[in-house]
Amino acid sequence: MVRLKHFLFLLILLFAMMRASFAALTIDITQGIDGALPIAVVPFAWAGTAPVQGATTAAPENIAAIVASDLRRSGRFAPVPESDLVGRPSHGSQVNYTAWRALGIDNLIVGHIKPLVDGTYEVQFQLLDMFKAEQLVGYKIRSRRSNLRRTAHQISDLIYQALMGVKGAFDTNICYVTVTKNRRHEKIYRLAIADSDGYNEKIILETKSPLMSPSWSPNGLQLAYVSFSRGRPEVYVQSILTGQAKRVAAFKGINGAPSWSPDGKQLALTLSKDGNAEIYIYDLGRGTTHRVTHNSAIDTEPVWLPDASAIIFTSDRGNGPQLYQVAVNSRGALSRPKRLTFEGSYNARASVSPDGKFIAMVHRIEGSYRIAVLERETGYLRVLTESRLDESPSFAPNGSMIIYATEYKNRGVLAAVSVDGRARQRLQLNQGDVREPAWSFFKQK
């Protein structure tokens, strides 16, 4: 019982550390990859005109700037500054390949935006290989004005896939928790979602009670999270579209750490309803729970393997937090838990890559908590970050980046690091703290 109270105290303490203020996220690229591919993104031509004859309007969205920013954030590309461009072509037929090759550009992106009579826009782009003098990718995309930023992210995804051989993750979302203070200096907790670049922030929930552990449903339409709105931790599932929330776990003791099964029909949870913190599977359709672990230790922070064959969780059954894996089906455990981590005295808060090959975690080294990645097949552990207090890792849906929470200038921010540790970026509020990030799955068509 003492250990359970201590565990709950740590959950609440996490939020007590958060300070005030609230604003949209901004991204600073703190480290790119040496040898990133040089690429040029030419400002897209605008075919619209103003009502006054002869006066031209500006395009409603700077598609090229968004695409260039996306590619730069990935760490894999080095877009040329707009001032260094040797021309402003809007179509492949206008490109002087020799001039661009002389600039050292491998690939060029050109395009235009054209308003249509129905109020929508046609966005056309081409990705051109400068050395082969040929088009690699080219599309026309029809978009509403309110959707032009997403169209730009979709273009970035297509370019990334064409050049890297891996699906891009720019047209995805992140969620996170922030804290502000109102005029009476009361803390206000917000659960927010935003585009992967921090734009288009939307508040999903605002409350005076602590929030934690948000988890995306596979279809991206719901979030599971832990709320203290009734004075103790309970698990809710909330629709992003309607805002409707349903309490799904409100047992005596701890209800925490929800994690969606790959098919979206179940949640893995930490519950202490039987006296000790254990891993359970909750069936969302039937409303039933099945116990997975049976141990006097604290078992928590479950996550599923992508094929739903097993759950990885944190346990102190080895006299310190380490990661374990247990095979499961819808009725519970199929095997005894197997220990996965052995390097270091603290490994916790697992996140599994979409292909199941890697596990990101919080790893303690020399008194600092950093993000590390374990290769499941070899057991090789790589430490990716260098901060003092990193936590809550979450893989991008293409497995290329990991978002996590950390501290910068004495306040909480989010950061992202590539799986090889070579590219890094920081996402922060203008003031205040932000924590508990989770990266969404790919959007369903």
Residue pairs with C-beta under 8 A, 6 or more apart in sequence:
3 298
4 253
4 254
4 272
4 276
4 277
4 298
7 254
7 277
7 298
7 300
8 233
8 254
11 212
11 226
11 233
11 256
12 210
12 228
14 212
14 435
15 179
15 189
15 210
15 211
15 212
17 412
17 433
18 177
18 178
18 179
18 187
18 412
18 432
18 433
18 435
19 179
19 411
19 412
19 432
19 433
20 179
20 180
20 181
20 187
20 431
20 432
21 180
21 181
21 429
21 430
21 431
21 432
22 178
22 179
22 180
22 188
22 190
22 429
22 431
22 432
23 429
23 430
23 431
23 432
24 194
24 198
24 199
24 201
24 429
25 176
25 194
25 198
25 201
25 414
25 427
25 428
25 429
25 434
26 198
26 427
26 428
26 429
26 430
27 73
27 197
27 198
27 425
27 426
27 427
28 425
28 426
28 428
29 72
29 73
29 75
29 424
29 425
30 415
30 424
30 425
30 426
31 75
31 422
31 423
31 424
31 425
32 72
32 75
32 78
32 423
33 75
33 76
33 418
33 422
33 423
34 422
36 75
36 76
36 77
36 78
37 76
37 77
37 78
37 106
37 107
37 163
38 77
38 78
38 80
38 104
38 105
38 106
39 71
39 77
39 78
39 79
39 80
39 105
39 106
39 107
39 108
39 109
40 79
40 80
40 85
40 100
40 103
40 105
40 107
40 108
40 109
41 64
41 65
41 67
41 68
41 71
41 79
41 80
41 109
42 64
42 85
42 87
42 88
42 89
42 90
42 108
42 109
42 110
42 111
43 62
43 64
43 65
43 82
43 88
44 59
44 62
44 63
44 64
44 90
44 110
44 111
44 112
44 113
44 123
44 125
45 88
45 90
45 111
45 112
45 113
46 56
46 57
46 58
46 59
46 112
46 113
47 112
47 113
47 114
47 115
48 56
48 57
48 59
48 113
48 114
48 115
49 55
49 56
49 57
50 56
50 57
59 113
60 113
60 121
60 145
60 148
61 113
61 145
61 148
61 149
61 152
63 111
63 113
63 123
63 125
63 148
63 151
63 152
63 155
64 109
64 111
66 149
66 152
66 153
66 156
66 197
67 109
67 152
67 155
67 156
67 159
68 79
69 197
70 152
70 153
70 156
70 160
70 168
70 170
70 197
71 77
71 79
71 156
71 159
71 160
72 78
72 79
73 197
73 425
74 160
74 168
74 400
74 401
74 418
74 423
75 418
75 422
75 423
75 424
75 425
76 160
76 164
76 423
77 163
80 103
80 105
84 103
86 96
86 99
86 100
86 102
86 103
87 94
87 95
87 96
87 99
87 100
89 95
89 96
89 110
90 110
90 111
90 112
91 110
91 112
91 126
92 110
92 126
92 128
92 135
92 138
94 110
95 108
95 110
95 128
97 128
97 130
97 133
100 108
100 130
101 130
101 131
105 130
106 129
106 130
106 131
107 127
107 128
107 129
107 130
107 136
107 163
108 127
108 128
108 130
109 125
109 126
109 127
109 128
109 159
110 125
110 126
110 128
111 123
111 124
111 125
111 126
111 155
112 123
112 124
113 121
113 122
113 123
113 148
114 121
114 122
114 124
115 121
116 122
116 142
119 144
119 145
120 142
120 143
120 144
120 145
121 142
121 143
121 144
121 145
121 148
122 140
122 141
122 142
122 143
123 140
123 141
123 142
123 143
123 148
123 151
123 155
124 138
124 139
124 140
124 141
125 138
125 139
125 141
125 155
126 135
126 137
126 138
127 135
127 136
127 137
127 138
127 158
127 159
127 162
127 163
128 134
128 135
128 136
129 135
129 136
136 162
136 163
137 158
137 159
137 162
139 155
139 158
141 151
141 154
141 155
143 150
143 151
149 195
149 199
149 200
150 171
150 195
153 170
153 171
153 195
153 196
153 197
154 170
154 171
156 168
156 170
156 171
157 167
157 168
157 169
157 170
157 171
158 168
159 168
160 166
160 167
160 168
160 170
161 167
161 168
166 398
166 399
166 400
167 398
167 442
168 398
169 196
169 396
169 397
169 398
169 400
169 401
169 439
169 442
170 196
170 197
171 196
171 443
172 195
172 196
172 396
172 397
172 439
172 440
172 441
172 442
172 443
173 193
173 194
173 195
173 196
173 216
173 220
173 439
173 440
173 443
174 193
174 194
174 195
174 196
174 198
174 403
174 414
174 437
174 438
174 439
174 440
175 191
175 192
175 193
175 194
175 204
175 214
175 216
175 223
175 437
175 438
175 440
176 191
176 192
176 194
176 214
176 414
176 434
176 435
176 436
176 437
176 438
177 189
177 190
177 191
177 192
177 211
177 212
177 214
177 434
177 435
177 436
178 189
178 190
178 192
178 429
178 432
178 433
178 434
178 435
179 187
179 188
179 189
179 190
179 432
179 433
180 187
180 188
180 190
180 432
181 187
181 188
182 188
186 208
187 208
188 206
188 207
188 208
189 206
189 207
189 208
189 209
189 210
189 211
190 203
190 205
190 206
190 207
190 211
191 203
191 204
191 205
191 206
191 211
191 214
191 223
191 225
192 201
192 202
192 203
192 204
193 201
193 202
193 204
193 223
193 240
193 440
194 200
194 201
194 202
196 396
196 439
198 427
202 240
204 223
204 238
204 240
204 243
205 211
205 225
205 227
205 238
205 243
205 245
207 227
207 229
209 227
209 228
209 229
210 227
210 228
211 225
211 226
211 227
211 228
211 436
212 225
212 226
212 233
212 256
212 436
213 224
213 225
213 226
213 256
213 257
213 258
213 436
214 223
214 224
214 225
214 436
214 438
215 223
215 224
215 225
215 258
215 259
215 260
215 267
215 438
216 222
216 223
216 260
216 438
216 439
216 440
216 441
217 223
217 224
217 237
217 260
217 264
218 260
218 262
218 263
218 264
218 441
219 264
219 441
219 444
220 240
220 440
220 441
220 443
220 444
221 239
221 240
221 241
222 237
222 238
222 239
222 240
223 237
223 238
223 240
224 235
224 236
224 237
224 238
224 248
224 258
224 259
224 260
224 267
225 235
225 236
225 238
225 258
226 233
226 234
226 235
226 236
226 255
226 256
226 257
226 258
227 233
227 234
227 236
228 234
230 250
232 255
233 254
233 255
233 256
234 247
234 249
234 250
234 255
235 247
235 248
235 249
235 250
235 255
235 256
235 258
235 267
235 269
236 245
236 246
236 247
236 248
237 245
237 246
237 248
237 258
237 267
237 284
238 244
238 245
238 246
239 245
248 267
248 282
248 284
248 287
249 255
249 258
249 267
249 269
249 271
249 282
249 289
251 271
251 272
251 273
252 272
252 273
253 271
253 272
253 273
253 275
253 277
254 270
254 271
254 272
254 277
255 269
255 270
255 271
256 269
256 270
256 271
256 300
257 268
257 269
257 270
257 300
257 301
257 302
258 267
258 268
258 269
259 267
259 268
259 269
259 302
259 303
259 304
259 311
260 266
260 267
260 304
261 267
261 268
261 281
261 304
261 308
262 304
262 306
262 307
262 308
263 308
264 284
265 283
265 284
265 285
266 281
266 282
266 283
266 284
266 330
267 281
267 282
267 284
268 279
268 280
268 281
268 282
268 292
268 302
268 303
268 304
268 311
268 313
269 279
269 280
269 281
269 282
269 289
269 302
270 277
270 278
270 279
270 280
270 299
270 300
270 301
270 302
271 277
271 278
271 280
271 289
272 278
274 291
276 295
276 296
276 298
277 298
277 299
277 300
278 291
278 292
278 293
278 294
278 295
278 299
279 291
279 292
279 293
279 299
279 300
279 302
279 311
279 313
279 326
280 289
280 290
280 291
280 292
281 289
281 290
281 292
281 328
281 330
281 332
282 288
282 289
283 289
283 290
283 330
290 330
290 331
290 332
291 332
292 302
292 311
292 326
292 328
292 332
292 333
293 299
293 313
293 315
293 326
293 333
293 337
295 315
295 317
295 337
296 317
297 315
297 316
297 317
298 315
298 316
299 313
299 314
299 315
299 317
299 324
300 313
300 314
300 315
301 313
301 314
301 348
301 349
301 350
302 311
302 312
302 313
303 311
303 312
303 313
303 350
303 351
303 352
304 310
304 311
304 312
304 352
305 311
305 312
305 325
305 352
305 356
306 352
306 354
306 355
306 356
307 356
308 328
309 327
309 328
310 325
310 326
310 327
310 328
311 325
311 326
311 328
312 323
312 324
312 325
312 340
312 350
312 352
312 359
313 323
313 324
313 325
313 326
313 337
313 350
314 321
314 322
314 323
314 324
314 347
314 348
314 349
314 350
315 321
315 322
315 324
315 337
316 322
317 324
318 339
320 345
320 346
321 346
321 347
321 348
322 339
322 340
322 341
322 342
322 347
322 348
323 339
323 340
323 341
323 347
323 348
323 350
323 359
323 361
323 374
324 337
324 338
324 339
324 340
325 337
325 338
325 340
326 333
326 334
326 335
326 336
326 337
326 338
327 333
327 334
327 335
328 334
340 359
340 374
340 376
341 347
341 361
341 374
341 381
342 379
343 363
343 381
344 363
344 364
344 365
344 381
345 364
346 362
346 363
346 364
346 369
347 361
347 362
347 363
347 364
347 372
348 361
348 362
349 361
349 362
349 391
349 392
349 393
350 359
350 360
350 361
351 359
351 360
351 361
351 393
351 394
351 395
351 402
352 358
352 359
352 360
352 395
353 359
353 360
353 395
353 399
353 419
354 395
354 397
354 398
354 399
355 399
356 376
357 375
357 376
357 377
357 399
358 373
358 374
358 375
358 376
358 395
358 399
358 419
359 373
359 374
359 376
360 371
360 372
360 373
360 374
360 393
360 394
360 395
360 402
360 404
361 371
361 372
361 373
361 374
361 393
362 369
362 370
362 371
362 372
362 390
362 391
362 392
362 393
363 369
363 370
363 371
363 372
363 381
363 383
364 370
365 383
368 387
368 388
368 389
369 388
369 389
369 390
369 391
370 383
370 384
370 385
370 386
370 387
370 390
371 383
371 384
371 385
371 390
371 393
371 402
371 404
371 417
372 381
372 382
372 383
372 384
373 381
373 382
373 384
373 402
373 419
374 380
374 381
375 381
375 382
382 421
383 421
384 402
384 417
384 419
384 421
385 404
385 406
385 415
385 417
385 421
385 424
387 406
387 407
387 415
388 407
389 406
389 407
390 404
390 405
390 406
390 415
391 404
391 405
391 406
391 435
392 404
392 405
392 435
392 436
392 437
392 438
393 402
393 403
393 404
394 402
394 403
394 404
394 437
394 438
394 439
395 401
395 402
395 439
396 402
396 403
396 416
396 439
397 439
397 440
397 441
397 442
398 442
399 419
400 418
400 419
401 416
401 417
401 418
401 419
401 423
401 439
402 416
402 417
402 418
402 419
403 414
403 415
403 416
403 427
403 437
403 438
403 439
404 414
404 415
404 416
404 417
404 437
405 412
405 413
405 414
405 415
405 434
405 435
405 436
405 437
406 412
406 413
406 414
406 415
407 413
408 415
408 426
408 428
411 428
411 432
411 433
412 432
412 433
412 434
412 435
413 426
413 427
413 428
413 429
413 433
413 434
414 426
414 427
414 428
414 434
414 435
414 437
415 424
415 425
415 426
415 427
416 424
416 425
416 426
416 427
417 423
417 424
418 424
427 434
428 434
